[in-house]
Amino acid sequence: MGIKHCGKSTQGKLLSNHLGCPFFDTDDEVTKLTGKSPRELYIQLGKEAFLDAEKNACAQLAEAVGDSAAVIATGGGICNNAPALDSLHRIGTFVFLNADEKTACDRIVREIKYDGVGIMKNLPAYIANKNPKNVQDVREIFHEFYVERQKLYKKLCDVEVKLEHTSSKTENMQKILACLEMSSLS
């Protein structure tokens, strides 16, 4: 778990390959279940419909995985969906991938697209809903969101891993494995 663009899917795929177990992304599971991406679901049907779909996808995923080994990357907002969290926590360990704010925000800014009249598109809903006028607005909105989410992830996780943007993907994966090993020893 972690903020959007912290590396959940990238690290999850590397870990599952390293461990020889399947990888799942809860956002992909929501899409399979509903036929809509989480963003489409949220925009078209609202927050409650998305939360319900995420809860159902996580329950189905937990049932399918059972006692088997698997790596599951969650959507960034799962920290606000207790039923989805409960389903997943029954089968595993919550690892918080703690990426620095600048790196995560830079990744969001890189994905901004502009329509024909200069309106920013392709922003996460929590930023787009605040109607930013420029990149500085995006960064300020993200900052407030990041601070709040950090508190939630730290409270929910079993293991916290501080990812370094200067490290390679493999080095960060090794760091995750080391933190998991340390947590199993305590």
N, C-alpha and C positions, 0 to 999 in steps of 0.2 A: 504494500500500500504506500501511497505517497501522492504528492501534488502532481497535477498534469505536467508531463514532460520531465519527470524526475528519472525516468529510465526503467519503469516497471516492466513494460513489455520486452524491451531489449534485454534486461538482466534476467527476466523470467525465462526467455527462450535459451539464453546461455546456460542458466542453471539447469533447466530441464535436460538439455543436451548433455551437460557434464554429469548429471546424476542418472541419466538414462531413464527418465520418466516423462510422462506427457505434460504438456504445457497448455493451460487454458487462460483465456482473457475474459473476465466477466462481461466486458462490453461486447465482445463477439458473441457470447452466450445470449445476451439480451437481444442482439440482432437476429440470431437464429430463432429465438423464441417468438419474436414479434414481427419479424420482417422489416423492422425499421432500426436505424442506427440509434444509439442513445440520444444523440443530438436531435435527430428527427422526432423521436418519440417525445422528448421534452418540449420541443417547440410546438409540435402539432397537437399533442394530447395533454400536456402539462406535467408539472412536477410529480403529482401523486401517481399518475399513470406510469411515469418512468420509475419511481421508487418501487411500485408494485411489480413491475416487470423485472427490475433488478433483484428484488427479493425472491421472486419465482425462479429466475435463472440461477441464483446462488443456491437455492434449495435443491433444484434439479442437479446442479453440479456437485453439490455435497453428497447427494444420494448416489450419483454415478461414480464418484471417486471412492467413497466409503473409506476403507482402511488402506487403500493403495497409496503409493507415493505419487505425488503430482505437484507441480508448481502452478500457482494461480495468481495472475496479475489482476488486481481490482481496478475499477474505475476510480478516479480521484475523489469522487464525492461519496464513496461508500461509507465514509466516516459518519455520515448523517443518515444512515439507513440501518438501524439496529437489527431488524429482522434478517436482513441480508448478512450482516456481520455475524449474527448468532449462528446461522447455518454454516458459514465457513469456519468459524472459530471452533466448532465441534470437531472438525476434521484436521485442523492444522494450527500452525504457529503464524502469528501476524508479524511480518517484518516490515518496518517502516524505512523506506529508502529516502533518507533525508538529503535532498539536493539543495545546494545553496540557491537563494532567491534570485540572484542575477542570472545564473545559468538557466533556471526554469523559465524566467520571464523572457530572456533572450530567445529561447526556443519558440515561445508564443508569438513574440514580435516578428520572428522570421516567417511565420506562417500567415501573417496578415496579407489579405488581398484587398484591393480597392475596386469599387464599382466605377462606372463611367463618370460619376460626379464626385468622386473622392471619398465616399463613405467606406469605412473599414468593414471588411467581411472576414469570415473564418476565425472569429474570436470565440473563446469559450463563453457560454451563456452568461455566466456570472460577471463577465467583463462587458459583453455586448449589451446586456440589459441596463448598464449604467451610461450608455451612449457616449463613449469616449470620443473626443474630437481629434486627438493626436496620440502619438506614441507615448508621450509623457503622461497623458491621462491613463493610458493602458497600464503603464508601470505603477502609477499611484494606486489604481484600483487593485492591481495584482498584489501590491505590498500589503494592503489591508487584509485581503483574502489569505495571503500566504501566512501572515502572523496568526490568524485565527485557526487555519488548518493545521499549522505546526502543533498548536496546543492539543487539538483533537487527536492527531496521529500519535503523538507522544503518550497520550493517555491510554489509547487503545492497543498499542503495539506490545508484543512480547519481547521483541528485539529491535533495536534502532541501529541503523548502519548509516554513517555519514559518508555519502558518496563524494568523491573528489572529481571535479570537472577536468582536472589536469591529468587524471589517471586514465589508462586505457580501459575499455569495456571489460577486458579480461582481468585486469588488476582490481576493478571494482567488484567483479564476480568473486574473486578470491577473498576479498574483504568481507563480502556477505557470508561466504562459507566459513570463514574464520569466526565471525560473530555468532553464527549459528552453533558452531562447535563449542565456543565459550559458554553460550547460554545453556547448552545441554549438559555441561559439566557442573553448572551451579545448581 
